[in-house]
């Protein structure tokens, strides 16, 4: 009787584990094996095993190091902007008196527009209608206060900033959804007690709400960071990696090496390096989160 009342959880998750291992594991292993070869795109039958030569050449390549720096700037900028914007909007929308109103629902739907748009569409909209120097939205708004807007996507000084802002706008809706749901779980009794003690809105948010949703902030930060780190579509549609190499992030470098230069061995070495970096970041976050919980 007791054996029927207890079940083995592996019996339920094993099919998913097997499917995930086949769908994800096989391509990863194949990519790593390809990265150990000198292989051209149009001569797949002619591959030469070179071991770690591609990785050694990779870290000695100035173009790769430039792409690493661009990726770090792009990732950090997108993560910080999207998390801060998501917190700000979610905090306003979850405030008592605003939460649940028609205005709140309208603005929530408005903020979710980038979430349902594809990355390529976001990049094209940014390139054609937002950052265009002659009739773009940003320069039009700047002209209203007598400021001559720069050539955003053509200048090396402003291309990365425009790219970061565009992609952060695309990432922000996810942060808004998670933070809004997290803030809705904060007990009203705590907020009422803070009001009785004379705490203002900012003090209540920083002293009560933020500590209670810190795990959500960490989770969103990790998701936004990994998403921005591997972003391709938005950057490709917006700048194509230019001007020059100003926005040539690692994902674009993989495309250029594998498709444009037809060097599949080097392209897979870059892609596998990106996988390792994302894995290290994820493991570090889980380790820090575990230590934080253990310290409570």
C-alpha angles and dihedrals in degrees: 000000000000092000090059093049093055123060135193109246091207088068088065101040098037095084090052092046091051093046092047091048091053097041096042106019099052095053091046092051091045091049092051092048091049090050088062092060139070099238132164124208096235096040103053093153091058107069128150123202109235101164114211094349094110091053093048091049089046096060091046093053113102090205091058092049090049089052090049091054092046091049092050092050092045094046096046093045095049092045096049095044096045095046094047093045091046092051093048095049094042091049092053095044093048095051114119109258092032102049112096096010124128090250091053092051091048094051092044089055090047093051091050094061094096089049093064096040119090119246093246091054090050091051093047092048090051093048098045105033112016109038100023105127099220105042105001121133097242096052090043090056091046091051089058088067093041096258121138107224119223128241091270103190096029099052119077089216096060106024095087092047092052091046093050093049092048095050092042088055088055093049098044098081092065090052091048093052095049096042093045091053091046094050090050089064094058106112114250089219091068092049092048091049090052091051091050089052089054099253114157126223095268093046091049091050096049098039101038114014100041096051091048094053099038092114090053090050090051092048093049091046090054093047093047092045095052091043093051092043093061098034114139113147099059095045093044093050093043105044109348087228095303169152086080102317097320095122100022098134123184095265090057090047089056089052093047093048096043101038109018097036093029090222102141095171094058093040091055091047089056093045093049090048089054089051091053092049092050090047092052091049092049094048091048091052093049090048093051092046090051092050090048092053092046090053094056 
